[in-house]
Amino acid sequence: MATRFGATPAHTYATKVKWLVGCLVSLIALLIVAFVLLAQSNQAVGTAMQSQPAAEPVQPVSVGTEVVVAQSRIEEGTRLEPFMFTSMQLEESKVPMGVVRKQDLDRISGRFAARLISPNIPVVLEDVTDRPPINLLNIPPGYRAVTINVDSRSGVEGFAKPNTRVDVLWTFTQDGKQKVATIVRFTKILSVGGVTSADRQANVQGQAGSTTVTLLVSEKDAKKIELARTLGVLSLSLVGDQEESSKENDPDAITIADLTNSGVDTTAQPAEVESDGVMYTTDPKTGRQIRYVLSKNKKWVQDRAFGDAGQ
């Protein structure tokens, strides 16, 4: 009866084994599917990461710094004072080696310029020295110090002071004509009346009416000044602080014809100069004589009445 209506133990065991094997197979299949899906997902992520561009490195932000610059030209040997300087901002990468920063301005105050300091250029420690030059005139190799006499007019009313720059003008007579030419340009004044410091310069011009000025020039220019002194009159023309040295050729000398601007070619017809300050010349266009009279301020002025009287 048990064999007909109920399962035998052997049959029950076989059924359990089949069920267990089926579960294991199903579990293995699920694991394989999960592994395949995970591999595909990792591959997709790697491909996406490779397709993205590499991030650029972060550049450091450049922070500016305040550096010290001269407001105007400072000559070599000058005592440095805070009012001579100002500050400007530079990128840190453009700051030169040994630059004097704004917060270090007090460190150079009271010291001396070791060389010419140009305006609007960062000051470096090599521009500054603790000791004033042993030779107060500080004459470089190849240069000479020459002295000329000036008065309140030719000395620019005392504004031509030590360490300023001037041009030397020469007034002379050539072929019976007065001319003015610049014989030396952008030369440095070493001393005025024997005083080498503008702060201590005595007002010698106001007291005596004339004084001496010592100039720093090349050897050739020193010879030119000495020769011009014996052949005419020397005077000074003050140069501004912002002007730089020029290598241009000197312009032509200024003559009386340039002053009158009459358009008369005096080289075509030589003028006859009389001892009483009257000069005659001939107009090449009309052939008529023109008369010039030397005025009280030593300028030649055309005598208009002379032409009207000759008509």
VEXKOLZA-164782 format. One record per residue (C-alpha): residue in one letter; x, y, z. Coordinates in pm, 1 decimal, padded with zeros to 6 digits. Layout:
<A <X Y Z>>
...
//
This chain:
<M <00000.0 00000.0 00000.0>>
<A <00286.3 00227.6 00083.8>>
<T <00439.9 00157.3 -00253.1>>
<R <00126.4 00237.3 -00443.8>>
<F <-00009.2 00542.2 -00261.9>>
<G <00304.0 00712.1 -00114.9>>
<A <00658.4 00801.9 -00241.0>>
<T <00943.9 00583.4 -00145.3>>
<P <01246.3 00727.1 00038.7>>
<A <01465.9 00686.6 -00264.9>>
<H <01228.5 00884.9 -00483.1>>
<T <01202.2 01162.3 -00222.3>>
<Y <01581.7 01190.5 -00203.2>>
<A <01614.7 01215.0 -00581.3>>
<T <01357.2 01491.8 -00591.4>>
<K <01546.8 01691.7 -00331.0>>
<V <01874.8 01648.5 -00517.2>>
<K <01718.9 01771.4 -00842.2>>
<W <01573.3 02072.5 -00666.0>>
<L <01907.3 02156.9 -00504.8>>
<V <02096.9 02123.2 -00832.9>>
<G <01842.1 02348.7 -01005.4>>
<C <01889.5 02616.0 -00739.8>>
<L <02266.6 02601.4 -00772.9>>
<V <02248.8 02627.9 -01149.9>>
<S <02014.4 02924.4 -01124.9>>
<L <02246.2 03095.3 -00872.1>>
<I <02551.7 03040.2 -01092.9>>
<A <02363.6 03182.3 -01392.1>>
<L <02267.1 03490.4 -01191.3>>
<L <02628.3 03540.1 -01079.8>>
<I <02752.9 03514.6 -01437.9>>
<V <02496.1 03766.9 -01558.5>>
<A <02587.1 04005.2 -01273.6>>
<F <02958.6 03970.0 -01349.1>>
<V <02902.1 04046.2 -01719.4>>
<L <02690.4 04352.0 -01638.6>>
<L <02950.3 04479.0 -01388.7>>
<A <03231.7 04438.0 -01643.3>>
<Q <03036.9 04627.1 -01907.1>>
<S <02962.1 04906.9 -01659.0>>
<N <03330.4 04943.5 -01562.8>>
<Q <03430.2 04951.4 -01928.6>>
<A <03176.9 05228.3 -02001.9>>
<V <03303.0 05434.0 -01708.8>>
<G <03665.8 05396.4 -01823.2>>
<T <03574.9 05501.3 -02178.1>>
<A <03392.0 05808.9 -02049.1>>
<M <03687.1 05907.8 -01831.2>>
<Q <03927.4 05873.7 -02123.0>>
<S <03704.9 06090.7 -02344.9>>
<Q <03705.1 06378.7 -02095.0>>
<P <03986.1 06637.9 -02148.8>>
<A <04254.7 06658.2 -01885.5>>
<A <04198.9 06935.0 -01636.4>>
<E <04439.0 07230.7 -01681.4>>
<P <04668.2 07304.9 -01387.7>>
<V <04559.4 07597.8 -01177.8>>
<Q <04775.9 07901.2 -01246.0>>
<P <04885.8 08095.7 -00940.2>>
<V <04740.0 08442.2 -00914.8>>
<S <05005.1 08708.1 -00977.2>>
<V <05005.8 08960.1 -00697.0>>
<G <05150.1 09304.8 -00769.9>>
<T <05404.5 09478.2 -00549.7>>
<E <05481.5 09846.9 -00493.6>>
<V <05835.2 09943.0 -00600.4>>
<V <06021.2 10273.3 -00562.1>>
<V <06089.3 10492.7 -00868.4>>
<A <06244.4 10838.8 -00901.5>>
<Q <06007.9 11125.5 -00982.6>>
<S <06276.3 11303.8 -01186.9>>
<R <06637.6 11250.7 -01285.8>>
<I <06872.7 11209.4 -00986.6>>
<E <07236.8 11277.6 -01060.2>>
<E <07517.9 11060.2 -00927.6>>
<G <07634.7 11159.7 -00579.8>>
<T <07307.4 11330.9 -00483.0>>
<R <07185.6 11281.4 -00127.6>>
<L <06859.1 11083.3 -00142.8>>
<E <06547.3 11220.3 00023.8>>
<P <06195.6 11064.1 00035.8>>
<F <06037.3 11348.1 -00165.5>>
<M <06252.5 11251.6 -00465.4>>
<F <06066.7 10920.7 -00506.6>>
<T <05722.3 10778.6 -00569.0>>
<S <05594.3 10423.0 -00614.2>>
<M <05447.7 10214.6 -00894.4>>
<Q <05292.0 09867.1 -00902.7>>
<L <05461.8 09582.0 -01087.7>>
<E <05373.9 09217.6 -01131.4>>
<E <05585.9 08999.6 -00905.3>>
<S <05730.9 08818.9 -01206.5>>
<K <05858.0 09149.0 -01351.6>>
<V <06019.8 09283.5 -01036.5>>
<P <06399.4 09313.2 -01092.4>>
<M <06653.6 09161.7 -00858.4>>
<G <06741.3 09379.9 -00560.4>>
<V <06456.0 09625.4 -00617.7>>
<V <06373.1 09877.3 -00344.9>>
<R <06012.0 09822.6 -00239.1>>
<K <05781.8 10091.6 -00108.7>>
<Q <05805.1 09971.5 00249.6>>
<D <06187.2 09992.1 00226.7>>
<L <06201.7 10357.8 00120.5>>
<D <06330.7 10463.1 00463.4>>
<R <06632.6 10237.4 00413.9>>
<I <06769.9 10448.8 00127.9>>
<S <06677.3 10787.1 00276.1>>
<G <06988.8 10984.6 00364.8>>
<R <07214.4 10771.2 00145.7>>
<F <07362.4 10875.0 -00190.7>>
<A <07304.0 10795.3 -00557.0>>
<A <07578.7 10560.5 -00676.4>>
<R <07500.2 10646.9 -01039.6>>
<L <07252.8 10840.3 -01251.3>>
<I <06896.8 10734.9 -01157.4>>
<S <06648.0 10788.1 -01439.1>>
<P <06281.9 10867.6 -01368.2>>
<N <06005.0 10603.6 -01376.7>>
<I <06252.9 10313.9 -01357.8>>
<P <06253.5 10087.2 -01048.7>>
<V <06535.7 10173.6 -00809.4>>
<V <06762.4 09882.4 -00716.2>>
<L <07012.9 09853.4 -00434.1>>
<E <07302.8 09897.4 -00678.8>>
<D <07179.2 10253.7 -00740.4>>
<V <07242.4 10345.6 -00376.7>>
<T <07562.5 10384.6 -00177.1>>
<D <07635.4 10469.6 00185.9>>
<R <07931.4 10694.0 00110.5>>
<P <07936.0 11021.7 -00083.5>>
<P <08192.8 11033.9 -00364.4>>
<I <08542.4 11111.0 -00237.6>>
<N <08591.3 11357.9 -00521.5>>
<L <08291.9 11590.5 -00493.9>>
<L <08322.6 11679.3 -00861.2>>
<N <08325.9 11307.2 -00953.8>>
<I <08493.0 11339.5 -01294.6>>
<P <08465.5 11012.3 -01496.1>>
<P <08747.0 10894.8 -01725.1>>
<G <08758.6 11087.1 -02052.2>>
<Y <08580.0 11392.6 -01909.8>>
<R <08705.4 11732.0 -01797.6>>
<A <08583.8 12008.9 -01568.3>>
<V <08586.4 12355.8 -01728.1>>
<T <08483.4 12685.9 -01572.8>>
<I <08317.4 12982.5 -01742.9>>
<N <08203.1 13322.4 -01617.6>>
<V <07830.2 13394.4 -01607.8>>
<D <07608.3 13673.1 -01479.6>>
<S <07243.7 13675.6 -01375.3>>
<R <07133.1 13659.5 -01740.8>>
<S <07379.1 13408.2 -01887.6>>
<G <07345.5 13196.8 -01570.5>>
<V <06963.5 13176.1 -01604.5>>
<E <06904.1 13395.6 -01296.9>>
<G <07061.1 13140.6 -01065.2>>
<F <06839.0 12851.5 -01172.4>>
<A <07144.4 12681.4 -01325.1>>
<K <07246.2 12501.5 -01005.5>>
<P <07480.1 12209.6 -00930.1>>
<N <07358.1 11878.1 -01073.3>>
<T <07128.2 12047.2 -01327.2>>
<R <07176.3 12013.5 -01703.5>>
<V <07241.6 12298.4 -01946.9>>
<D <07330.1 12369.9 -02308.2>>
<V <07622.7 12603.2 -02380.2>>
<L <07542.6 12877.7 -02632.9>>
<W <07809.9 13072.1 -02821.0>>
<T <07745.7 13417.2 -02966.2>>
<F <08007.8 13520.6 -03223.6>>
<T <08067.3 13723.2 -03541.4>>
<Q <08152.7 13556.5 -03871.2>>
<D <08190.2 13731.3 -04208.1>>
<G <08052.7 14048.6 -04056.8>>
<K <07740.0 13870.2 -03929.0>>
<Q <07646.7 13788.4 -03572.1>>
<K <07553.2 13425.5 -03507.6>>
<V <07450.9 13203.9 -03217.3>>
<A <07526.5 12831.1 -03204.5>>
<T <07493.3 12550.2 -02948.5>>
<I <07843.6 12410.9 -02898.3>>
<V <07776.4 12170.9 -02607.7>>
<R <07449.7 11992.8 -02525.5>>
<F <07307.5 11838.3 -02207.2>>
<T <07614.1 11901.4 -01994.1>>
<K <07610.9 11870.2 -01616.8>>
<I <07690.0 12160.0 -01381.7>>
<L <07939.5 12048.7 -01116.6>>
<S <07952.2 12365.1 -00911.0>>
<V <07840.5 12727.9 -00906.0>>
<G <08069.6 12978.6 -00740.2>>
<G <08269.3 12690.5 -00593.3>>
<V <07961.7 12535.6 -00425.8>>
<T <07887.1 12175.9 -00527.9>>
<S <07548.5 12137.9 -00353.5>>
<A <07233.7 12310.5 -00473.5>>
<D <07100.9 12319.3 -00115.8>>
<R <07403.3 12513.8 00007.9>>
<Q <07450.7 12729.3 -00301.0>>
<A <07505.2 13088.6 -00198.4>>
<N <07338.9 13364.7 -00391.6>>
<V <07668.0 13489.2 -00530.3>>
<Q <07504.4 13623.5 -00845.5>>
<G <07273.4 13849.7 -00648.6>>
<Q <07563.0 13982.7 -00439.8>>
<A <07846.7 14027.7 -00687.4>>
<G <07654.4 14039.6 -01016.7>>
<S <07864.7 13760.8 -01169.1>>
<T <08001.3 13420.9 -01071.9>>
<T <08161.8 13112.5 -01218.3>>
<V <08009.8 12784.0 -01330.8>>
<T <08205.7 12460.2 -01362.7>>
<L <08080.6 12215.0 -01626.4>>
<L <08146.1 11843.5 -01681.7>>
<V <08228.0 11794.6 -02051.2>>
<S <08428.5 11567.1 -02276.0>>
<E <08787.4 11656.5 -02356.8>>
<K <08690.1 11775.2 -02705.0>>
<D <08405.3 11989.8 -02572.0>>
<A <08642.2 12141.4 -02317.8>>
<K <08863.0 12262.7 -02604.7>>
<K <08559.0 12396.5 -02790.9>>
<I <08445.8 12595.3 -02486.9>>
<E <08791.6 12742.3 -02427.6>>
<L <08829.3 12851.3 -02790.1>>
<A <08474.8 12988.7 -02807.5>>
<R <08537.1 13189.6 -02488.1>>
<T <08819.7 13381.5 -02658.7>>
<L <08622.6 13446.1 -02979.0>>
<G <08277.8 13539.5 -02848.7>>
<V <08036.5 13529.9 -02555.8>>
<L <07920.3 13215.5 -02375.1>>
<S <07584.0 13170.8 -02202.4>>
<L <07382.8 12884.0 -02057.6>>
<S <07040.5 12746.3 -02151.1>>
<L <06869.9 12539.7 -01878.6>>
<V <06748.2 12188.1 -01974.2>>
<G <06433.3 12036.3 -01818.2>>
<D <06439.8 11739.6 -01580.5>>
<Q <06250.5 11507.7 -01816.7>>
<E <06475.8 11562.6 -02118.9>>
<E <06721.9 11290.2 -02213.0>>
<S <07063.3 11324.3 -02372.2>>
<S <07041.1 11367.9 -02750.1>>
<K <07293.5 11242.2 -03005.7>>
<E <07152.6 11453.9 -03286.9>>
<N <07378.0 11686.7 -03479.0>>
<D <07377.8 12045.9 -03367.1>>
<P <07141.4 12263.9 -03572.2>>
<D <07271.1 12541.1 -03796.7>>
<A <07376.6 12860.4 -03626.4>>
<I <07109.1 13128.4 -03593.3>>
<T <07187.2 13446.5 -03788.9>>
<I <07036.8 13793.0 -03819.4>>
<A <06838.2 13681.6 -04123.4>>
<D <06660.4 13423.9 -03902.2>>
<L <06568.2 13697.9 -03654.9>>
<T <06427.7 13941.3 -03911.1>>
<N <06261.6 13666.1 -04118.2>>
<S <06264.6 13903.5 -04414.0>>
<G <06327.8 13634.0 -04670.1>>
<V <06626.4 13826.5 -04808.8>>
<D <06913.5 13613.6 -04932.8>>
<T <07205.5 13798.3 -04780.3>>
<T <07452.5 13550.3 -04927.0>>
<A <07367.4 13666.6 -05282.9>>
<Q <07455.2 14030.1 -05210.7>>
<P <07709.0 14082.7 -04930.0>>
<A <07592.1 14342.6 -04683.6>>
<E <07795.9 14645.3 -04593.2>>
<V <07811.5 14701.7 -04218.0>>
<E <07884.1 15053.1 -04097.3>>
<S <08039.7 15144.2 -03766.4>>
<D <07730.6 15336.1 -03652.2>>
<G <07511.2 15026.3 -03628.7>>
<V <07350.8 15046.3 -03975.5>>
<M <07357.3 14762.7 -04229.0>>
<Y <07255.5 14774.8 -04595.2>>
<T <07170.4 14484.5 -04822.6>>
<T <07000.3 14436.7 -05158.4>>
<D <06667.7 14264.9 -05213.3>>
<P <06733.6 14008.5 -05492.7>>
<K <06368.5 14020.3 -05600.3>>
<T <06328.5 14395.0 -05644.2>>
<G <06691.1 14509.9 -05660.5>>
<R <06619.0 14779.2 -05402.2>>
<Q <06837.6 14844.5 -05101.7>>
<I <06716.0 14746.9 -04754.3>>
<R <06843.4 14915.1 -04441.2>>
<Y <06873.5 14751.5 -04097.9>>
<V <06933.4 14947.2 -03776.6>>
<L <07083.7 14801.6 -03458.9>>
<S <06832.8 14866.8 -03178.8>>
<K <06909.1 14926.0 -02811.4>>
<N <06843.8 14561.8 -02725.4>>
<K <07112.6 14459.3 -02979.2>>
<K <06868.8 14326.7 -03242.4>>
<W <06871.5 14422.0 -03609.1>>
<V <06543.7 14582.6 -03717.3>>
<Q <06450.4 14676.5 -04072.7>>
<D <06419.7 15052.5 -04126.3>>
<R <06083.2 15078.2 -04304.7>>
<A <06116.9 15454.2 -04348.0>>
<F <06434.0 15409.4 -04555.0>>
<G <06247.3 15230.8 -04833.0>>
<D <05964.4 15484.3 -04833.1>>
<A <06205.0 15776.9 -04853.5>>
<G <06382.9 15628.4 -05151.3>>
<Q <06065.3 15614.9 -05361.3>>
//
